[in-house]
Amino acid sequence: MIDVTLTSIEQQAERIALLTFRPDPHISLPVASAGAHISISLPNGLERAYSLVNAPGSALEYKVAINLDEAGRGGSLYLCKTACRGDRFRISEPTNRFPLFEDAGESVLIAGGIGITPLWSMIQRLEQLKRRWRLFYAARQRASTAFLTQLEALEKEAAGRVYLAIGDDVSHPRLDIETIVESTPASSHLYCCGPETMLESFKAAKSRRDPLTVH
């Protein structure tokens, strides 16, 4: 476990807080790969895992984006409502069970809600590598869409990479997971993170689309 200080709490989107943790001076954090997560031990006895959202490669700080769930078991409520700048926490070293295959000809990423967090780290890594990628991102409303400003800026730089399906915007129809999977070239790598219904649709489409390299 690593002792860190909460150095920043920002409102990333409605009900989504962006927290930055830094170690003690002169201590470097283990470098994390895209898709990695850390566990945070909370003073109330809970331990929660969150995907890292900062660009891979930094040994100075870790950033996590947390969706406030007031009906949950208390982890997000504590970190979004009780935690303050300067608070001390213990975190695990990064673990990655959702790795990015960096040499793929193209990476196709499908996100739902707060499931964007590991994929946002992947996108930043793919940008570092200058690799091809596309994102299909579903959210309920613009106000609660995490990293929307950053993604729209990337789309403005190179159009055709970011497809948004936002519930309160009729110009952005809902995602058709089956069509996305079926239309993806076999040489591409697919990644999906989101609510259980999205994951089930993704797995079903994957099983019909084999052989594909799907994560």
Order of alpha helices (4+ residues) and beta strands (2+ residues): beta-beta-beta-beta-beta-beta-beta-alpha-beta-alpha-beta-alpha-beta-alpha-beta
